[in-house]
Amino acid sequence: MDNIAGTKSGLTWAVHLSVAFLVILWLFPTVGLFVSSFRTADQIASSGWWRSMFATEQNLVVRTAPPSEQVQQDGLYVLEGDLFEGLDAGDISQWGTSSRAIDAYQPGETAEIKDGRITVQADGTYRFESEEEFTGSRGQRVFATATTPPQFTTENYQNMLFNPSNREGMSKAFFSTLTVTIPSTIIPILIAAFAAYALAWMDFPGRALLIAAVVALLVVPLQLALIPLLKFHNAIGIGKGYLGVWFAHTGFGLPLAIYLLRNYMVGLPRDIIENAKVDGATDFQIFVKIILPLSFPALASFAIFQFLWTWNDLLVAMVFLVDATGETTVMTKQIVELLGTRGGNWEILATAAFISMAVPIAVFFAMQRYLVRGLLAGSVK
């Protein structure tokens, strides 16, 4: 009875659960990167993004007031204050004066050190006293383990977008990536649309062989063609530059584009094409006025794939673009450079990565309604 028309198969729930699991699985990294981009460096170092809404225990390195603020009390030189002045931290659970023993003392206990005696309370207040005058320009270093509340900040984005040292590189990389991505998306769509129409609706010798060649090219590894293609570019004089990377992305994207569009165009009603020819329309008129408007879902579907692939590409850009001056550095390459120069600044890296993801996410959500329609092209009649 489960196979009777109009009833749902028991596998439907399995499919729905599988899809939900995959969506959640792919959503986790994006949400984690977004949350991390608003966290401070200390918060990122102390806990994962999934604990960002809860208080965390952190090991903080703080200092007492400098010797210039010492006062004399009962024959002693005294420094008093709050270790957490200007910081949002909770109560101290343990503390120390050496990096080798950061948990040597409990709140309220007194540590005997070379320069005197220091007592630290749970709320961060301290008293540092000595029989001899304090010298030097910096205060005593203290290692404190404290529970800190959740902290979020927009300083990461301000640093990345408005700090001149970072803004210039990211701005150049952003516009360079747009310069690479937009033509690399439009050019293969234009070429593939003409080719797909010819393979779908025009009879000519060798059409079946061309279709087979397109299918065969779908499985050719991109890495296999990089060096021969670069040598060919150098031989014809285009070398490394925007023109070369446009042609490279066009060549790598054409097989999928032609295959996808051809399958969609074959599924269009034949009566519309034949009636247009009877009315005297040329192949070009049929293509422009009938085929292209009806094929918009397939065109949009491939545009999403090609845009996402070229925007997130690093390998092709490094092979076919010269970026010695930084003028043509794409965002993926800029993030790699940040990883080298700011390897410990995870908050900056997370912010830069999410800025790079923002445009593809916007494009995907703007055109995702056409994605499934385009991918299912030609699957049913």
N, C-alpha and C positions, 0 to 999 in steps of 0.2 A: 504493500500500500504506500510505501514511502516514495515509490517512483511514479505515482499517479500525477498527471499534469495538474499544476496549480498548488501542489504541496511542496513545502521546503525540505530539502535534504538535510539529514542530520549533520552533514559536513559544513553547513552554512555557518554554524556557530564557531566551528574550528577555524574557518577562514576569517571570520570577523575578529576572533581572538588573536590570530596570527598577525593580521594587519595592525591591530591595536598595539601588539607587542613590538612590531617593527617600527611603528611611528614613535612610540615612547623611547625605543632604543636609539633612534636617530635624533630624537629631540633632546636627549640628555646632554650631549656635548655642546649643543647650541645654548641651552639654558645655562649650563655651567660656565661657558665662556662669557655670557652676558652678565651673570651675577659676579664673576671674578673681576670683570672690568670696572665694577663700582666698589670693590673692596680695597682696603689698604694693603701695603706690602706685608705688614706684620700679621694681619688677619689671614692672608693667603698662605703665609709660611706656617701658621699655627694650626689651621684646620681646613678641611675640604669645603667646597662651595655649598654642599648640601647641609652644612652646619652653620651657614652664614646668618641664620635667624636666631641662633642661640649663643649664649655667652660661652667664651672659650678661655682656656687657661694658656697664658703666654709667658714666655721667658723674656723679660724686658731688661735692657741695659740702660740704667739711668745714672745720673750724677748728682752729688750734693751741690750746694751753692759754692762758688769759687772762694778762695781765701780772702779776696778783697772784701767780702761781706761778713767776716768774722767780728765778733764782739767779745769783750772781756766780762766775765761773770765770776765773782768769788775767786779771783786769781787764775781762772781757766780761760782759755781761748775757745769760743763756742761758735759752731755753725748750726743753725736750725732752719727747718723749712719743710717743704713737701716734695718728695721725690717725683710725684706724678703731676707737678704743676704744669698745666697746659696739656695734659694727657687725660684721656677718658679711660680710666682703669678702675677696677674694683679693689677688693681687699687682697692683701698679700698673704699667701699661704706659707711661703718659705723664701729665704733670701741668703745672699752670701757676698763676699768681697773678692772672690777669686773665680775665674772661669772654670777652674778645676773642681770647685765645690760650691755650686750655686745654691745648694740646699743645705748649707752648713748650719743655718740658724733659723729659728722660728720667730714670728712676730713678737716683739717685746724683749728679746734677748739682746745682749750687748756683745759686740765683737771687738776683741783687742787686736789692733793692727799697729803697724810701725808708726803711723802718724798720730795715733791716739785711740780713743774709744768711740764707737758709733753704735747707737741704738736705733732700731727701726721698728715702728709700730705697724699694725695691720692696715691702717688707712693710708700708709705711705709717709707719714710724718717721721722725722728723724731728729736726733741730737748727736752732733759730732763734736767732741771736746778733747782738749789736749793741754798739757802743762806748758808746751812750747808753742810759739806762734806758727800758724799754718803758712806755708810758702807755696810758690808756684802760681800758675794762672788758671788751672782747671780744678774742679771739685773731685772728690773721691768717687770712684766708680763703684756702683752697687748693682748686683744681679738680683732681680726680684721676680718671683713667680707669682703672677696675679691673674685673677679672673676678670676678663674685659668684656663689656657688653658688645653686641653687634655694631659694626661700624661700616657705613657706606659713604662714599664721597664721589663727587664729580671732578675731583682734581686730576684724575687720570686722563679724562677727556680734555680738560683744559690744558694739561701738559702736552698732550699729543696734537691737539688741533690749534692751539694758540701760542704755544712756546715756539719762538722762532727757530731754535735748533732742531726741533722735531717737525714743526709745521711745514717747513720748506721741503724737506725730504718726502713727507707723506703727501703733500699737495702735488708735487711733481709726479710721484708714483701713481697717484689717483688719476690724474689726467693722462699720463702715459698709458695706463691700463685701459682707460676709455678709448684712447686712440688706437690701441691694438684690438680691443674687443668688438667695437661697433662695426668697423669694416669687415673684420673676420667673421662676423655673423651675417651681415647683409650680402656680401659677395657670394658665398656658397649657396645661399638661398636663391639668389637670382639665377645662377648657373644651373643649379639642380632643378629648379622649377621648369626651365625650358627642356632640359634633358629628360625629366620624368614625363612630361607631356609627350615628347617624341617616342619614348619607349612604351607608353601606355596606349596611344591613339594613332600613331602614324606607322604605316607599313613600309619597311625598307629592308634591303638585304642585310643580314648579319645582326638583326635586332636581338634575336635570342642569345647570340654570343655576347653581345654587349651587356645584356641583363646578367648573364652568368659571370662576366668579368666584374661587374659591380658587386655581386654577391661575394665573389672570391676576395675582392679588395677589403671587404669588411673584416676579414680575419688577419690581415697583414699587420704585424706589430709596428706601432709608431716608431719605436727605437730602431727598427731595421732600416728605415728610410732617412733618418736624420743626416748622417754623414754624406750619403750620395746626393741628397737634396741640397745640402749646403755647398758641396762642390759644384753642383749644377748652377746654383745661384751665383757663385763666384765666377763661373765660366761665362755666364751671360751678362755679367756686370752689375747685378743688383746687390750682391754682397750681403752684408748685415745691415739691417735697418727695418723701418716699418713696412716697406714694400715686400721685403723678403718674408717677414713674419706673417703678413697678410696672405701671401701665396701659400705659405706652409700650412697655416690653419685651414685655408680653403681646400687644399689638396687632401688633408687628413679628414676633413669633414664631409667632402662630397659623396663618398660611397654611401654613408648612412643617410644623407639627405636625399639622394636620388632613390635609394631603396624605399625609404619611408614615403616620399611623395608619390612615387610611381604606384605603390600599393594602394594609396588613397585614391589617386586619379582613376585607376582601373575600376574601382568600385562605384564610380559616379554613373548615373543613368545614361545608357548608350543613346536612348531616344533623344535626349537634349542635344547631344553632339550631332546626331544625324539630321535632326530638324534644322539645326543652325546651318549645316552644310547645304541642305536643300534650299534654304533661304538665301544662299549665296555668300555666307560668311567664310572668310579665309581662316586658315589654321591659326594665324596670329590673332585675329579678332576673337575666335573661339577661346583661345588661350587667355587673352587679357580680360574679356568681358564675361566669360562663363566659368572657365576652369579655375582661375585664380581666386575669385570670390568664394566659390564652393570649397576650395582647398585650404581656406584660411586656418581651420583647426590643425591640419597637418603642418602647415607653414609655421604656425605659432609653437607647435610641439617641438619641431626641430630647432626653432629659434631659442627656446628655453635651454635645450641641451647644449647647443653651440655656444650660447652666451655664458652659461655656467662653466663650461669646459675651458673656454679661452680666458675668462676672468680669473679662474683659479689655476691657470697653467703656470708652471715654472720652467719645465724642461725646454719647451720650444722657445720660450722667450730668452733663456740663457744661451741657446744655440744660435738663434737668428737675430738677436738684438745686441748692438754694441752699447754698453752702459758704463764705459770708463769715466765719463764726466757726470754720470748720474742723471742725465737728461731723459733717457729712455728706460730708466729702471721701473719695472712694474711692481705692484704692491706685494706680490708674493716674494719677490727678490728683496724688497725693502724690509719685510718682516724677517727674512733670513739674516739680513745685516743687523737688524735690531737684536736678534737672538745672539749674535756674536758680540756686539758691543754692550748689550744690556741683558746678558744671560741671567742675572739674578733678579732683575726687575720684572717679575712675572705680571704685576699689575699693568705695566706699560705694554708688555707683549699681548696680554689678553685684550686690552683696549684696541691696539693696532689690528689684531686679528678680527675683532668684532666689527671694526670700521670696514675692514675688507669684506666681511660677510654681509654687510647691510645691503649693498646694492643687489647681489644675487638673490637674497631673500625677498627683497621688494619685487624684483622681476618675476621670481617664481610665483609669489602669491598673486601678482597682478594677472598672470597668464596661465595659472595652473588649471583653470577650468577647461582649457583647450588641450591639456596634456594627455588625458586619458582618451579623449576622442581621437586625437592624432595617433596615439600608439595603437589603438584598436582598428586603425584604418585597414580596410581590406580583409579583416578577420571574419566578417559575416556578410552575407548578401541579403 
